[in-house]
Amino acid sequence: MNSTVKITKKGQITLPKKIRQLLNSDTIEFEIIDDNLVLKPVQSVSGSLSSYAKKGLGFKSARDLAWEKAVNDKHK
């Protein structure tokens, strides 16, 4: 799918509806690969960390637990 859009003076663009629907995310990552701009949907950070969260656990504690688990998993 190809689409041409204008960049505003503020550097903003409007993604066409079909592209927004295909991305299925309200956050996107811009990446430049060999002179091409690639848009990638970014999944919710809170959703990706939800498996590490425990009820009543604050963000910092959940983040620390997730970090510790990731380090342990990498060095097994």
PDB file of N, H, CA, C and O in Angstrom:
ATOM      1  N   MET A   1       0.849  -1.176   0.000  1.00  0.00           N
ATOM      2  CA  MET A   1       0.000   0.000   0.000  1.00  0.00           C
ATOM      3  C   MET A   1       0.889   1.232   0.000  1.00  0.00           C
ATOM      4  O   MET A   1       1.822   1.328   0.797  1.00  0.00           O
ATOM      5  N   ASN A   2       0.609   2.153  -0.873  1.00  0.00           N
ATOM      6  H   ASN A   2      -0.149   2.075  -1.520  1.00  0.00           H
ATOM      7  CA  ASN A   2       1.346   3.412  -0.954  1.00  0.00           C
ATOM      8  C   ASN A   2       0.397   4.567  -0.693  1.00  0.00           C
ATOM      9  O   ASN A   2      -0.786   4.506  -1.029  1.00  0.00           O
ATOM     10  N   SER A   3       0.925   5.605  -0.098  1.00  0.00           N
ATOM     11  H   SER A   3       1.886   5.654   0.174  1.00  0.00           H
ATOM     12  CA  SER A   3       0.132   6.801   0.164  1.00  0.00           C
ATOM     13  C   SER A   3       1.082   7.983   0.280  1.00  0.00           C
ATOM     14  O   SER A   3       2.191   7.850   0.799  1.00  0.00           O
ATOM     15  N   THR A   4       0.644   9.137  -0.205  1.00  0.00           N
ATOM     16  H   THR A   4      -0.256   9.245  -0.626  1.00  0.00           H
ATOM     17  CA  THR A   4       1.441  10.355  -0.114  1.00  0.00           C
ATOM     18  C   THR A   4       0.733  11.324   0.817  1.00  0.00           C
ATOM     19  O   THR A   4      -0.465  11.569   0.674  1.00  0.00           O
ATOM     20  N   VAL A   5       1.477  11.877   1.774  1.00  0.00           N
ATOM     21  H   VAL A   5       2.450  11.678   1.889  1.00  0.00           H
ATOM     22  CA  VAL A   5       0.907  12.840   2.720  1.00  0.00           C
ATOM     23  C   VAL A   5       1.816  14.060   2.797  1.00  0.00           C
ATOM     24  O   VAL A   5       3.002  13.980   2.475  1.00  0.00           O
ATOM     25  N   LYS A   6       1.267  15.167   3.217  1.00  0.00           N
ATOM     26  H   LYS A   6       0.304  15.232   3.478  1.00  0.00           H
ATOM     27  CA  LYS A   6       2.023  16.416   3.390  1.00  0.00           C
ATOM     28  C   LYS A   6       2.570  16.481   4.815  1.00  0.00           C
ATOM     29  O   LYS A   6       1.954  15.979   5.755  1.00  0.00           O
ATOM     30  N   ILE A   7       3.723  17.101   4.954  1.00  0.00           N
ATOM     31  H   ILE A   7       4.224  17.509   4.191  1.00  0.00           H
ATOM     32  CA  ILE A   7       4.299  17.371   6.269  1.00  0.00           C
ATOM     33  C   ILE A   7       3.993  18.828   6.581  1.00  0.00           C
ATOM     34  O   ILE A   7       4.320  19.715   5.793  1.00  0.00           O
ATOM     35  N   THR A   8       3.361  19.082   7.742  1.00  0.00           N
ATOM     36  H   THR A   8       3.096  18.361   8.382  1.00  0.00           H
ATOM     37  CA  THR A   8       3.010  20.450   8.113  1.00  0.00           C
ATOM     38  C   THR A   8       4.253  21.227   8.534  1.00  0.00           C
ATOM     39  O   THR A   8       5.331  20.655   8.694  1.00  0.00           O
ATOM     40  N   LYS A   9       4.089  22.526   8.711  1.00  0.00           N
ATOM     41  H   LYS A   9       3.213  22.991   8.581  1.00  0.00           H
ATOM     42  CA  LYS A   9       5.197  23.370   9.177  1.00  0.00           C
ATOM     43  C   LYS A   9       5.702  22.921  10.545  1.00  0.00           C
ATOM     44  O   LYS A   9       6.862  23.145  10.891  1.00  0.00           O
ATOM     45  N   LYS A  10       4.820  22.284  11.324  1.00  0.00           N
ATOM     46  H   LYS A  10       3.877  22.102  11.044  1.00  0.00           H
ATOM     47  CA  LYS A  10       5.196  21.783  12.646  1.00  0.00           C
ATOM     48  C   LYS A  10       5.808  20.379  12.578  1.00  0.00           C
ATOM     49  O   LYS A  10       6.126  19.790  13.611  1.00  0.00           O
ATOM     50  N   GLY A  11       5.972  19.847  11.365  1.00  0.00           N
ATOM     51  H   GLY A  11       5.714  20.326  10.526  1.00  0.00           H
ATOM     52  CA  GLY A  11       6.568  18.525  11.205  1.00  0.00           C
ATOM     53  C   GLY A  11       5.590  17.387  11.431  1.00  0.00           C
ATOM     54  O   GLY A  11       6.009  16.254  11.666  1.00  0.00           O
ATOM     55  N   GLN A  12       4.302  17.665  11.365  1.00  0.00           N
ATOM     56  H   GLN A  12       3.962  18.585  11.174  1.00  0.00           H
ATOM     57  CA  GLN A  12       3.287  16.646  11.616  1.00  0.00           C
ATOM     58  C   GLN A  12       2.768  16.057  10.312  1.00  0.00           C
ATOM     59  O   GLN A  12       2.755  16.715   9.272  1.00  0.00           O
ATOM     60  N   ILE A  13       2.339  14.797  10.395  1.00  0.00           N
ATOM     61  H   ILE A  13       2.349  14.262  11.240  1.00  0.00           H
ATOM     62  CA  ILE A  13       1.676  14.151   9.270  1.00  0.00           C
ATOM     63  C   ILE A  13       0.389  13.515   9.776  1.00  0.00           C
ATOM     64  O   ILE A  13       0.242  13.250  10.969  1.00  0.00           O
ATOM     65  N   THR A  14      -0.532  13.275   8.867  1.00  0.00           N
ATOM     66  H   THR A  14      -0.413  13.490   7.898  1.00  0.00           H
ATOM     67  CA  THR A  14      -1.744  12.531   9.194  1.00  0.00           C
ATOM     68  C   THR A  14      -1.669  11.207   8.456  1.00  0.00           C
ATOM     69  O   THR A  14      -1.604  11.169   7.227  1.00  0.00           O
ATOM     70  N   LEU A  15      -1.680  10.116   9.222  1.00  0.00           N
ATOM     71  H   LEU A  15      -1.733  10.147  10.220  1.00  0.00           H
ATOM     72  CA  LEU A  15      -1.648   8.805   8.596  1.00  0.00           C
ATOM     73  C   LEU A  15      -3.029   8.485   8.037  1.00  0.00           C
ATOM     74  O   LEU A  15      -4.031   8.685   8.724  1.00  0.00           O
ATOM     75  N   PRO A  16      -3.100   7.996   6.812  1.00  0.00           N
ATOM     76  CA  PRO A  16      -4.394   7.611   6.258  1.00  0.00           C
ATOM     77  C   PRO A  16      -5.071   6.540   7.122  1.00  0.00           C
ATOM     78  O   PRO A  16      -4.403   5.727   7.760  1.00  0.00           O
ATOM     79  N   LYS A  17      -6.389   6.558   7.129  1.00  0.00           N
ATOM     80  H   LYS A  17      -6.932   7.219   6.611  1.00  0.00           H
ATOM     81  CA  LYS A  17      -7.173   5.666   7.983  1.00  0.00           C
ATOM     82  C   LYS A  17      -6.802   4.196   7.775  1.00  0.00           C
ATOM     83  O   LYS A  17      -6.656   3.461   8.751  1.00  0.00           O
ATOM     84  N   LYS A  18      -6.649   3.758   6.537  1.00  0.00           N
ATOM     85  H   LYS A  18      -6.767   4.355   5.744  1.00  0.00           H
ATOM     86  CA  LYS A  18      -6.321   2.347   6.273  1.00  0.00           C
ATOM     87  C   LYS A  18      -4.980   1.960   6.887  1.00  0.00           C
ATOM     88  O   LYS A  18      -4.828   0.846   7.390  1.00  0.00           O
ATOM     89  N   ILE A  19      -4.013   2.861   6.851  1.00  0.00           N
ATOM     90  H   ILE A  19      -4.136   3.766   6.443  1.00  0.00           H
ATOM     91  CA  ILE A  19      -2.705   2.576   7.447  1.00  0.00           C
ATOM     92  C   ILE A  19      -2.829   2.511   8.964  1.00  0.00           C
ATOM     93  O   ILE A  19      -2.250   1.625   9.592  1.00  0.00           O
ATOM     94  N   ARG A  20      -3.581   3.444   9.565  1.00  0.00           N
ATOM     95  H   ARG A  20      -4.051   4.164   9.055  1.00  0.00           H
ATOM     96  CA  ARG A  20      -3.794   3.411  11.022  1.00  0.00           C
ATOM     97  C   ARG A  20      -4.450   2.101  11.432  1.00  0.00           C
ATOM     98  O   ARG A  20      -4.085   1.515  12.451  1.00  0.00           O
ATOM     99  N   GLN A  21      -5.405   1.643  10.651  1.00  0.00           N
ATOM    100  H   GLN A  21      -5.701   2.119   9.823  1.00  0.00           H
ATOM    101  CA  GLN A  21      -6.088   0.388  10.969  1.00  0.00           C
ATOM    102  C   GLN A  21      -5.138  -0.803  10.845  1.00  0.00           C
ATOM    103  O   GLN A  21      -5.187  -1.723  11.662  1.00  0.00           O
ATOM    104  N   LEU A  22      -4.284  -0.790   9.838  1.00  0.00           N
ATOM    105  H   LEU A  22      -4.245  -0.043   9.174  1.00  0.00           H
ATOM    106  CA  LEU A  22      -3.327  -1.882   9.667  1.00  0.00           C
ATOM    107  C   LEU A  22      -2.298  -1.920  10.793  1.00  0.00           C
ATOM    108  O   LEU A  22      -1.903  -2.997  11.240  1.00  0.00           O
ATOM    109  N   LEU A  23      -1.864  -0.747  11.251  1.00  0.00           N
ATOM    110  H   LEU A  23      -2.184   0.128  10.888  1.00  0.00           H
ATOM    111  CA  LEU A  23      -0.881  -0.687  12.337  1.00  0.00           C
ATOM    112  C   LEU A  23      -1.477  -1.174  13.647  1.00  0.00           C
ATOM    113  O   LEU A  23      -0.778  -1.778  14.461  1.00  0.00           O
ATOM    114  N   ASN A  24      -2.765  -0.917  13.860  1.00  0.00           N
ATOM    115  H   ASN A  24      -3.333  -0.426  13.199  1.00  0.00           H
ATOM    116  CA  ASN A  24      -3.474  -1.365  15.061  1.00  0.00           C
ATOM    117  C   ASN A  24      -2.745  -0.954  16.343  1.00  0.00           C
ATOM    118  O   ASN A  24      -2.640  -1.740  17.284  1.00  0.00           O
ATOM    119  N   SER A  25      -2.248   0.270  16.370  1.00  0.00           N
ATOM    120  H   SER A  25      -2.334   0.909  15.606  1.00  0.00           H
ATOM    121  CA  SER A  25      -1.537   0.792  17.533  1.00  0.00           C
ATOM    122  C   SER A  25      -1.614   2.310  17.493  1.00  0.00           C
ATOM    123  O   SER A  25      -1.685   2.900  16.414  1.00  0.00           O
ATOM    124  N   ASP A  26      -1.601   2.945  18.657  1.00  0.00           N
ATOM    125  H   ASP A  26      -1.543   2.466  19.532  1.00  0.00           H
ATOM    126  CA  ASP A  26      -1.616   4.410  18.663  1.00  0.00           C
ATOM    127  C   ASP A  26      -0.215   4.991  18.842  1.00  0.00           C
ATOM    128  O   ASP A  26      -0.044   6.205  18.951  1.00  0.00           O
ATOM    129  N   THR A  27       0.782   4.107  18.870  1.00  0.00           N
ATOM    130  H   THR A  27       0.643   3.121  18.781  1.00  0.00           H
ATOM    131  CA  THR A  27       2.174   4.536  18.974  1.00  0.00           C
ATOM    132  C   THR A  27       2.973   3.825  17.884  1.00  0.00           C
ATOM    133  O   THR A  27       2.854   2.613  17.703  1.00  0.00           O
ATOM    134  N   ILE A  28       3.785   4.593  17.163  1.00  0.00           N
ATOM    135  H   ILE A  28       3.882   5.577  17.310  1.00  0.00           H
ATOM    136  CA  ILE A  28       4.595   3.992  16.105  1.00  0.00           C
ATOM    137  C   ILE A  28       6.055   4.383  16.271  1.00  0.00           C
ATOM    138  O   ILE A  28       6.378   5.417  16.855  1.00  0.00           O
ATOM    139  N   GLU A  29       6.918   3.540  15.750  1.00  0.00           N
ATOM    140  H   GLU A  29       6.655   2.700  15.275  1.00  0.00           H
ATOM    141  CA  GLU A  29       8.361   3.787  15.759  1.00  0.00           C
ATOM    142  C   GLU A  29       8.791   4.107  14.334  1.00  0.00           C
ATOM    143  O   GLU A  29       8.400   3.415  13.393  1.00  0.00           O
ATOM    144  N   PHE A  30       9.587   5.146  14.175  1.00  0.00           N
ATOM    145  H   PHE A  30       9.904   5.708  14.938  1.00  0.00           H
ATOM    146  CA  PHE A  30      10.148   5.503  12.878  1.00  0.00           C
ATOM    147  C   PHE A  30      11.559   4.933  12.810  1.00  0.00           C
ATOM    148  O   PHE A  30      12.347   5.094  13.742  1.00  0.00           O
ATOM    149  N   GLU A  31      11.874   4.267  11.703  1.00  0.00           N
ATOM    150  H   GLU A  31      11.234   4.137  10.946  1.00  0.00           H
ATOM    151  CA  GLU A  31      13.216   3.720  11.514  1.00  0.00           C
ATOM    152  C   GLU A  31      13.631   3.978  10.066  1.00  0.00           C
ATOM    153  O   GLU A  31      12.831   3.801   9.147  1.00  0.00           O
ATOM    154  N   ILE A  32      14.867   4.390   9.866  1.00  0.00           N
ATOM    155  H   ILE A  32      15.517   4.534  10.612  1.00  0.00           H
ATOM    156  CA  ILE A  32      15.376   4.602   8.519  1.00  0.00           C
ATOM    157  C   ILE A  32      16.286   3.428   8.172  1.00  0.00           C
ATOM    158  O   ILE A  32      17.271   3.157   8.857  1.00  0.00           O
ATOM    159  N   ILE A  33      15.926   2.735   7.079  1.00  0.00           N
ATOM    160  H   ILE A  33      15.125   2.955   6.522  1.00  0.00           H
ATOM    161  CA  ILE A  33      16.692   1.584   6.611  1.00  0.00           C
ATOM    162  C   ILE A  33      17.023   1.818   5.142  1.00  0.00           C
ATOM    163  O   ILE A  33      16.130   1.872   4.297  1.00  0.00           O
ATOM    164  N   ASP A  34      18.306   1.957   4.848  1.00  0.00           N
ATOM    165  H   ASP A  34      19.032   1.913   5.534  1.00  0.00           H
ATOM    166  CA  ASP A  34      18.753   2.163   3.455  1.00  0.00           C
ATOM    167  C   ASP A  34      17.953   3.252   2.748  1.00  0.00           C
ATOM    168  O   ASP A  34      17.378   3.000   1.690  1.00  0.00           O
ATOM    169  N   ASP A  35      17.907   4.434   3.303  1.00  0.00           N
ATOM    170  H   ASP A  35      18.374   4.638   4.163  1.00  0.00           H
ATOM    171  CA  ASP A  35      17.199   5.584   2.719  1.00  0.00           C
ATOM    172  C   ASP A  35      15.686   5.405   2.628  1.00  0.00           C
ATOM    173  O   ASP A  35      15.025   6.144   1.899  1.00  0.00           O
ATOM    174  N   ASN A  36      15.130   4.441   3.351  1.00  0.00           N
ATOM    175  H   ASN A  36      15.667   3.840   3.943  1.00  0.00           H
ATOM    176  CA  ASN A  36      13.685   4.239   3.402  1.00  0.00           C
ATOM    177  C   ASN A  36      13.191   4.473   4.818  1.00  0.00           C
ATOM    178  O   ASN A  36      13.828   4.055   5.784  1.00  0.00           O
ATOM    179  N   LEU A  37      12.066   5.134   4.936  1.00  0.00           N
ATOM    180  H   LEU A  37      11.548   5.474   4.151  1.00  0.00           H
ATOM    181  CA  LEU A  37      11.445   5.343   6.238  1.00  0.00           C
ATOM    182  C   LEU A  37      10.477   4.201   6.490  1.00  0.00           C
ATOM    183  O   LEU A  37       9.575   3.954   5.689  1.00  0.00           O
ATOM    184  N   VAL A  38      10.667   3.502   7.607  1.00  0.00           N
ATOM    185  H   VAL A  38      11.400   3.702   8.257  1.00  0.00           H
ATOM    186  CA  VAL A  38       9.827   2.367   7.965  1.00  0.00           C
ATOM    187  C   VAL A  38       9.065   2.722   9.235  1.00  0.00           C
ATOM    188  O   VAL A  38       9.659   3.173  10.214  1.00  0.00           O
ATOM    189  N   LEU A  39       7.758   2.519   9.219  1.00  0.00           N
ATOM    190  H   LEU A  39       7.276   2.152   8.424  1.00  0.00           H
ATOM    191  CA  LEU A  39       6.920   2.734  10.398  1.00  0.00           C
ATOM    192  C   LEU A  39       6.579   1.379  10.987  1.00  0.00           C
ATOM    193  O   LEU A  39       6.133   0.477  10.278  1.00  0.00           O
ATOM    194  N   LYS A  40       6.794   1.241  12.293  1.00  0.00           N
ATOM    195  H   LYS A  40       7.157   1.974  12.869  1.00  0.00           H
ATOM    196  CA  LYS A  40       6.490  -0.021  12.966  1.00  0.00           C
ATOM    197  C   LYS A  40       5.564   0.265  14.139  1.00  0.00           C
ATOM    198  O   LYS A  40       5.800   1.206  14.897  1.00  0.00           O
ATOM    199  N   PRO A  41       4.514  -0.535  14.297  1.00  0.00           N
ATOM    200  CA  PRO A  41       3.647  -0.337  15.454  1.00  0.00           C
ATOM    201  C   PRO A  41       4.387  -0.722  16.733  1.00  0.00           C
ATOM    202  O   PRO A  41       5.162  -1.679  16.751  1.00  0.00           O
ATOM    203  N   VAL A  42       4.140   0.029  17.790  1.00  0.00           N
ATOM    204  H   VAL A  42       3.510   0.806  17.774  1.00  0.00           H
ATOM    205  CA  VAL A  42       4.735  -0.254  19.093  1.00  0.00           C
ATOM    206  C   VAL A  42       3.611  -0.701  20.014  1.00  0.00           C
ATOM    207  O   VAL A  42       2.614   0.000  20.187  1.00  0.00           O
ATOM    208  N   GLN A  43       3.787  -1.876  20.600  1.00  0.00           N
ATOM    209  H   GLN A  43       4.597  -2.445  20.459  1.00  0.00           H
ATOM    210  CA  GLN A  43       2.785  -2.369  21.529  1.00  0.00           C
ATOM    211  C   GLN A  43       2.887  -1.590  22.832  1.00  0.00           C
ATOM    212  O   GLN A  43       3.934  -1.023  23.145  1.00  0.00           O
ATOM    213  N   SER A  44       1.832  -1.566  23.566  1.00  0.00           N
ATOM    214  H   SER A  44       0.981  -2.026  23.312  1.00  0.00           H
ATOM    215  CA  SER A  44       1.780  -0.835  24.825  1.00  0.00           C
ATOM    216  C   SER A  44       2.869  -1.324  25.772  1.00  0.00           C
ATOM    217  O   SER A  44       3.006  -2.526  26.001  1.00  0.00           O
ATOM    218  N   VAL A  45       3.641  -0.395  26.320  1.00  0.00           N
ATOM    219  H   VAL A  45       3.531   0.581  26.134  1.00  0.00           H
ATOM    220  CA  VAL A  45       4.680  -0.759  27.283  1.00  0.00           C
ATOM    221  C   VAL A  45       4.047  -1.370  28.521  1.00  0.00           C
ATOM    222  O   VAL A  45       4.545  -2.365  29.048  1.00  0.00           O
ATOM    223  N   SER A  46       2.962  -0.786  28.985  1.00  0.00           N
ATOM    224  H   SER A  46       2.558   0.023  28.557  1.00  0.00           H
ATOM    225  CA  SER A  46       2.313  -1.323  30.181  1.00  0.00           C
ATOM    226  C   SER A  46       1.795  -2.721  29.916  1.00  0.00           C
ATOM    227  O   SER A  46       1.818  -3.566  30.810  1.00  0.00           O
ATOM    228  N   GLY A  47       1.326  -2.982  28.703  1.00  0.00           N
ATOM    229  H   GLY A  47       1.307  -2.295  27.977  1.00  0.00           H
ATOM    230  CA  GLY A  47       0.853  -4.315  28.357  1.00  0.00           C
ATOM    231  C   GLY A  47       1.984  -5.321  28.310  1.00  0.00           C
ATOM    232  O   GLY A  47       1.811  -6.463  28.734  1.00  0.00           O
ATOM    233  N   SER A  48       3.138  -4.920  27.805  1.00  0.00           N
ATOM    234  H   SER A  48       3.279  -3.992  27.461  1.00  0.00           H
ATOM    235  CA  SER A  48       4.260  -5.838  27.700  1.00  0.00           C
ATOM    236  C   SER A  48       4.875  -6.156  29.058  1.00  0.00           C
ATOM    237  O   SER A  48       5.512  -7.197  29.218  1.00  0.00           O
ATOM    238  N   LEU A  49       4.694  -5.277  30.030  1.00  0.00           N
ATOM    239  H   LEU A  49       4.176  -4.431  29.900  1.00  0.00           H
ATOM    240  CA  LEU A  49       5.223  -5.521  31.379  1.00  0.00           C
ATOM    241  C   LEU A  49       4.186  -6.117  32.318  1.00  0.00           C
ATOM    242  O   LEU A  49       4.505  -6.438  33.463  1.00  0.00           O
ATOM    243  N   SER A  50       2.949  -6.271  31.853  1.00  0.00           N
ATOM    244  H   SER A  50       2.690  -6.010  30.923  1.00  0.00           H
ATOM    245  CA  SER A  50       1.875  -6.694  32.752  1.00  0.00           C
ATOM    246  C   SER A  50       2.130  -8.066  33.365  1.00  0.00           C
ATOM    247  O   SER A  50       1.674  -8.330  34.478  1.00  0.00           O
ATOM    248  N   SER A  51       2.849  -8.951  32.665  1.00  0.00           N
ATOM    249  H   SER A  51       3.219  -8.737  31.761  1.00  0.00           H
ATOM    250  CA  SER A  51       3.110 -10.278  33.220  1.00  0.00           C
ATOM    251  C   SER A  51       4.045 -10.217  34.427  1.00  0.00           C
ATOM    252  O   SER A  51       4.079 -11.149  35.231  1.00  0.00           O
ATOM    253  N   TYR A  52       4.806  -9.123  34.561  1.00  0.00           N
ATOM    254  H   TYR A  52       4.778  -8.366  33.908  1.00  0.00           H
ATOM    255  CA  TYR A  52       5.723  -8.978  35.685  1.00  0.00           C
ATOM    256  C   TYR A  52       5.090  -8.239  36.862  1.00  0.00           C
ATOM    257  O   TYR A  52       5.618  -8.258  37.974  1.00  0.00           O
ATOM    258  N   ALA A  53       3.982  -7.603  36.613  1.00  0.00           N
ATOM    259  H   ALA A  53       3.553  -7.587  35.710  1.00  0.00           H
ATOM    260  CA  ALA A  53       3.349  -6.797  37.655  1.00  0.00           C
ATOM    261  C   ALA A  53       2.582  -7.687  38.624  1.00  0.00           C
ATOM    262  O   ALA A  53       1.928  -8.652  38.227  1.00  0.00           O
ATOM    263  N   LYS A  54       2.676  -7.348  39.872  1.00  0.00           N
ATOM    264  H   LYS A  54       3.207  -6.564  40.194  1.00  0.00           H
ATOM    265  CA  LYS A  54       1.899  -8.032  40.896  1.00  0.00           C
ATOM    266  C   LYS A  54       0.936  -7.016  41.477  1.00  0.00           C
ATOM    267  O   LYS A  54       1.237  -5.825  41.548  1.00  0.00           O
ATOM    268  N   LYS A  55      -0.215  -7.496  41.889  1.00  0.00           N
ATOM    269  H   LYS A  55      -0.460  -8.464  41.832  1.00  0.00           H
ATOM    270  CA  LYS A  55      -1.229  -6.594  42.420  1.00  0.00           C
ATOM    271  C   LYS A  55      -0.650  -5.794  43.586  1.00  0.00           C
ATOM    272  O   LYS A  55      -0.037  -6.349  44.499  1.00  0.00           O
ATOM    273  N   GLY A  56      -0.856  -4.488  43.534  1.00  0.00           N
ATOM    274  H   GLY A  56      -1.354  -4.038  42.793  1.00  0.00           H
ATOM    275  CA  GLY A  56      -0.386  -3.617  44.599  1.00  0.00           C
ATOM    276  C   GLY A  56       1.088  -3.241  44.478  1.00  0.00           C
ATOM    277  O   GLY A  56       1.613  -2.513  45.319  1.00  0.00           O
ATOM    278  N   LEU A  57       1.750  -3.728  43.448  1.00  0.00           N
ATOM    279  H   LEU A  57       1.323  -4.320  42.764  1.00  0.00           H
ATOM    280  CA  LEU A  57       3.165  -3.444  43.251  1.00  0.00           C
ATOM    281  C   LEU A  57       3.307  -2.150  42.466  1.00  0.00           C
ATOM    282  O   LEU A  57       2.645  -1.980  41.443  1.00  0.00           O
ATOM    283  N   GLY A  58       4.145  -1.246  42.916  1.00  0.00           N
ATOM    284  H   GLY A  58       4.683  -1.385  43.747  1.00  0.00           H
ATOM    285  CA  GLY A  58       4.354   0.018  42.229  1.00  0.00           C
ATOM    286  C   GLY A  58       5.160  -0.158  40.954  1.00  0.00           C
ATOM    287  O   GLY A  58       5.755  -1.209  40.716  1.00  0.00           O
ATOM    288  N   PHE A  59       5.169   0.889  40.141  1.00  0.00           N
ATOM    289  H   PHE A  59       4.685   1.742  40.335  1.00  0.00           H
ATOM    290  CA  PHE A  59       5.872   0.833  38.855  1.00  0.00           C
ATOM    291  C   PHE A  59       7.349   0.518  39.032  1.00  0.00           C
ATOM    292  O   PHE A  59       7.884  -0.341  38.331  1.00  0.00           O
ATOM    293  N   LYS A  60       8.020   1.201  39.964  1.00  0.00           N
ATOM    294  H   LYS A  60       7.586   1.898  40.534  1.00  0.00           H
ATOM    295  CA  LYS A  60       9.461   1.003  40.151  1.00  0.00           C
ATOM    296  C   LYS A  60       9.763  -0.441  40.532  1.00  0.00           C
ATOM    297  O   LYS A  60      10.697  -1.041  40.001  1.00  0.00           O
ATOM    298  N   SER A  61       8.983  -1.000  41.443  1.00  0.00           N
ATOM    299  H   SER A  61       8.223  -0.513  41.875  1.00  0.00           H
ATOM    300  CA  SER A  61       9.202  -2.388  41.856  1.00  0.00           C
ATOM    301  C   SER A  61       8.960  -3.353  40.704  1.00  0.00           C
ATOM    302  O   SER A  61       9.722  -4.300  40.511  1.00  0.00           O
ATOM    303  N   ALA A  62       7.893  -3.112  39.938  1.00  0.00           N
ATOM    304  H   ALA A  62       7.274  -2.343  40.095  1.00  0.00           H
ATOM    305  CA  ALA A  62       7.593  -3.972  38.786  1.00  0.00           C
ATOM    306  C   ALA A  62       8.711  -3.886  37.751  1.00  0.00           C
ATOM    307  O   ALA A  62       9.113  -4.900  37.181  1.00  0.00           O
ATOM    308  N   ARG A  63       9.212  -2.677  37.510  1.00  0.00           N
ATOM    309  H   ARG A  63       8.886  -1.853  37.973  1.00  0.00           H
ATOM    310  CA  ARG A  63      10.305  -2.484  36.557  1.00  0.00           C
ATOM    311  C   ARG A  63      11.558  -3.212  37.032  1.00  0.00           C
ATOM    312  O   ARG A  63      12.224  -3.880  36.241  1.00  0.00           O
ATOM    313  N   ASP A  64      11.885  -3.088  38.322  1.00  0.00           N
ATOM    314  H   ASP A  64      11.344  -2.546  38.965  1.00  0.00           H
ATOM    315  CA  ASP A  64      13.071  -3.744  38.863  1.00  0.00           C
ATOM    316  C   ASP A  64      12.965  -5.265  38.753  1.00  0.00           C
ATOM    317  O   ASP A  64      13.939  -5.936  38.413  1.00  0.00           O
ATOM    318  N   LEU A  65      11.776  -5.804  39.043  1.00  0.00           N
ATOM    319  H   LEU A  65      10.985  -5.258  39.319  1.00  0.00           H
ATOM    320  CA  LEU A  65      11.570  -7.249  38.924  1.00  0.00           C
ATOM    321  C   LEU A  65      11.710  -7.704  37.470  1.00  0.00           C
ATOM    322  O   LEU A  65      12.323  -8.734  37.192  1.00  0.00           O
ATOM    323  N   ALA A  66      11.140  -6.931  36.549  1.00  0.00           N
ATOM    324  H   ALA A  66      10.642  -6.094  36.775  1.00  0.00           H
ATOM    325  CA  ALA A  66      11.229  -7.273  35.127  1.00  0.00           C
ATOM    326  C   ALA A  66      12.685  -7.248  34.665  1.00  0.00           C
ATOM    327  O   ALA A  66      13.122  -8.130  33.926  1.00  0.00           O
ATOM    328  N   TRP A  67      13.426  -6.246  35.099  1.00  0.00           N
ATOM    329  H   TRP A  67      13.071  -5.530  35.700  1.00  0.00           H
ATOM    330  CA  TRP A  67      14.841  -6.125  34.732  1.00  0.00           C
ATOM    331  C   TRP A  67      15.636  -7.315  35.274  1.00  0.00           C
ATOM    332  O   TRP A  67      16.449  -7.905  34.563  1.00  0.00           O
ATOM    333  N   GLU A  68      15.394  -7.654  36.526  1.00  0.00           N
ATOM    334  H   GLU A  68      14.733  -7.174  37.103  1.00  0.00           H
ATOM    335  CA  GLU A  68      16.095  -8.770  37.154  1.00  0.00           C
ATOM    336  C   GLU A  68      15.793 -10.079  36.417  1.00  0.00           C
ATOM    337  O   GLU A  68      16.696 -10.879  36.171  1.00  0.00           O
ATOM    338  N   LYS A  69      14.529 -10.292  36.068  1.00  0.00           N
ATOM    339  H   LYS A  69      13.795  -9.643  36.268  1.00  0.00           H
ATOM    340  CA  LYS A  69      14.151 -11.507  35.344  1.00  0.00           C
ATOM    341  C   LYS A  69      14.815 -11.548  33.971  1.00  0.00           C
ATOM    342  O   LYS A  69      15.306 -12.598  33.555  1.00  0.00           O
ATOM    343  N   ALA A  70      14.838 -10.427  33.267  1.00  0.00           N
ATOM    344  H   ALA A  70      14.439  -9.575  33.604  1.00  0.00           H
ATOM    345  CA  ALA A  70      15.453 -10.380  31.937  1.00  0.00           C
ATOM    346  C   ALA A  70      16.943 -10.703  32.013  1.00  0.00           C
ATOM    347  O   ALA A  70      17.461 -11.445  31.178  1.00  0.00           O
ATOM    348  N   VAL A  71      17.629 -10.151  33.007  1.00  0.00           N
ATOM    349  H   VAL A  71      17.208  -9.549  33.685  1.00  0.00           H
ATOM    350  CA  VAL A  71      19.061 -10.419  33.180  1.00  0.00           C
ATOM    351  C   VAL A  71      19.280 -11.887  33.507  1.00  0.00           C
ATOM    352  O   VAL A  71      20.166 -12.527  32.940  1.00  0.00           O
ATOM    353  N   ASN A  72      18.472 -12.426  34.422  1.00  0.00           N
ATOM    354  H   ASN A  72      17.753 -11.906  34.882  1.00  0.00           H
ATOM    355  CA  ASN A  72      18.607 -13.836  34.793  1.00  0.00           C
ATOM    356  C   ASN A  72      18.340 -14.753  33.609  1.00  0.00           C
ATOM    357  O   ASN A  72      19.060 -15.732  33.410  1.00  0.00           O
ATOM    358  N   ASP A  73      17.306 -14.446  32.814  1.00  0.00           N
ATOM    359  H   ASP A  73      16.721 -13.651  32.976  1.00  0.00           H
ATOM    360  CA  ASP A  73      16.976 -15.266  31.647  1.00  0.00           C
ATOM    361  C   ASP A  73      18.103 -15.240  30.619  1.00  0.00           C
ATOM    362  O   ASP A  73      18.392 -16.255  29.985  1.00  0.00           O
ATOM    363  N   LYS A  74      18.736 -14.085  30.453  1.00  0.00           N
ATOM    364  H   LYS A  74      18.501 -13.261  30.968  1.00  0.00           H
ATOM    365  CA  LYS A  74      19.804 -13.947  29.456  1.00  0.00           C
ATOM    366  C   LYS A  74      21.055 -14.717  29.861  1.00  0.00           C
ATOM    367  O   LYS A  74      21.789 -15.200  28.998  1.00  0.00           O
ATOM    368  N   HIS A  75      21.305 -14.836  31.153  1.00  0.00           N
ATOM    369  H   HIS A  75      20.710 -14.443  31.854  1.00  0.00           H
ATOM    370  CA  HIS A  75      22.549 -15.449  31.630  1.00  0.00           C
ATOM    371  C   HIS A  75      22.351 -16.867  32.144  1.00  0.00           C
ATOM    372  O   HIS A  75      23.167 -17.364  32.920  1.00  0.00           O
ATOM    373  N   LYS A  76      21.290 -17.516  31.724  1.00  0.00           N
ATOM    374  H   LYS A  76      20.627 -17.112  31.093  1.00  0.00           H
ATOM    375  CA  LYS A  76      21.080 -18.918  32.134  1.00  0.00           C
ATOM    376  C   LYS A  76      21.836 -19.850  31.244  1.00  0.00           C
ATOM    377  O   LYS A  76      21.781 -21.065  31.434  1.00  0.00           O
TER     378      LYS A  76
END
